Amino acid sequence: MIKMIAQTAAPAAPAGSPYIAFGYMVFFMGALYFLFIAPQRKKQKEHDKLVSSLQSGDEIVTTGGIFGTITNVKDDRFVVRVSDNAKIEIGRTFVHAVTKKQDAEEKKSS
């Protein structure tokens, strides 16, 4: 007679707690928020503040690299003088930076 040895299945590894997995997911979502989303929102708020403070006479740089002076402020755009005979209209979101504020020039001359 051949003696058969019963093969027993290895006991399954205990499953991790679902709360731990959820905790890791919350931790990574929080890290992503503080590393990527929060700084971008801060930068956007600063840009919105910059654009809302612009007025006629300010010298600006557009995102396309065009330098000019604001001659007129409209609801959704600026009229910018780029040379003596040329004016263009740009959207508010395309202002990249301010090179000179008109108020700063007036304060220096006083």
C-alpha positions in Angstrom: 0.0 0.0 0.0 1.1 3.4 -0.8 0.6 5.8 1.9 -0.7 9.2 0.7 0.3 12.2 2.5 -2.4 14.8 2.6 -1.2 18.1 1.4 -2.4 20.9 3.5 -2.8 24.3 2.0 -0.6 26.9 3.6 -2.7 29.3 5.7 -3.6 32.5 3.9 -1.7 35.6 5.0 -4.0 37.8 7.1 -5.4 40.6 5.1 -4.4 44.1 6.1 -6.9 46.4 7.7 -8.9 48.4 5.2 -8.5 51.4 7.6 -4.7 51.4 7.1 -5.1 51.4 3.3 -7.6 54.2 3.6 -5.2 56.1 5.8 -2.4 55.8 3.3 -4.7 57.1 0.5 -5.7 60.1 2.6 -2.1 60.8 3.4 -1.1 60.8 -0.2 -4.0 62.9 -1.3 -3.1 65.5 1.4 0.6 65.4 0.3 -0.5 66.0 -3.3 -2.7 68.9 -2.3 0.1 70.6 -0.3 2.8 70.0 -2.9 0.9 70.8 -6.1 -2.6 72.4 -5.7 -2.0 74.9 -2.8 1.0 76.6 -4.4 -0.7 76.9 -7.7 -3.8 78.4 -6.1 -1.6 80.9 -4.3 0.1 81.9 -7.5 -3.2 82.3 -9.3 -4.5 84.6 -6.5 -1.4 86.8 -6.8 -1.8 87.0 -10.5 -5.5 88.0 -10.2 -4.5 90.7 -7.7 -1.8 92.0 -10.0 -4.2 92.2 -13.0 -7.0 93.9 -11.0 -4.6 96.6 -9.9 -3.4 97.5 -13.4 -4.4 100.9 -14.7 -3.7 103.2 -17.6 0.0 104.2 -17.8 1.4 100.9 -16.4 4.1 99.2 -18.5 3.6 95.5 -18.8 5.0 92.3 -20.4 2.6 89.8 -22.0 2.9 86.1 -21.8 4.0 86.3 -25.5 6.9 88.6 -24.6 5.4 91.8 -25.9 6.3 95.0 -24.0 3.8 97.8 -23.9 2.0 100.5 -22.0 -1.6 100.2 -21.0 -3.7 103.1 -22.6 -7.2 101.9 -21.8 -8.7 99.4 -19.3 -11.9 97.5 -20.4 -13.9 94.9 -18.6 -12.2 91.9 -20.1 -9.2 93.3 -21.9 -6.5 96.0 -22.0 -5.6 98.3 -24.9 -1.8 98.3 -25.0 0.4 100.7 -26.9 3.4 98.8 -28.3 4.9 101.5 -30.4 4.1 105.1 -31.4 1.5 104.1 -34.0 0.4 100.7 -32.9 -2.1 99.6 -30.3 -3.3 96.1 -29.6 -6.0 94.7 -27.3 -5.0 91.8 -25.1 -7.0 89.7 -22.7 -6.5 90.3 -18.9 -5.1 86.8 -18.4 -2.3 87.4 -20.9 -0.5 89.9 -18.7 2.6 88.3 -17.3 4.4 91.0 -15.3 4.4 94.7 -14.7 7.7 96.5 -15.5 6.7 99.9 -14.2 3.7 101.2 -12.3 2.5 104.7 -13.0 2.0 105.4 -9.3 5.7 104.5 -8.6 6.8 107.2 -11.1 4.6 109.8 -9.6 5.9 109.1 -6.1 9.5 109.4 -7.3 8.9 112.7 -9.0 7.2 114.2 -5.9 
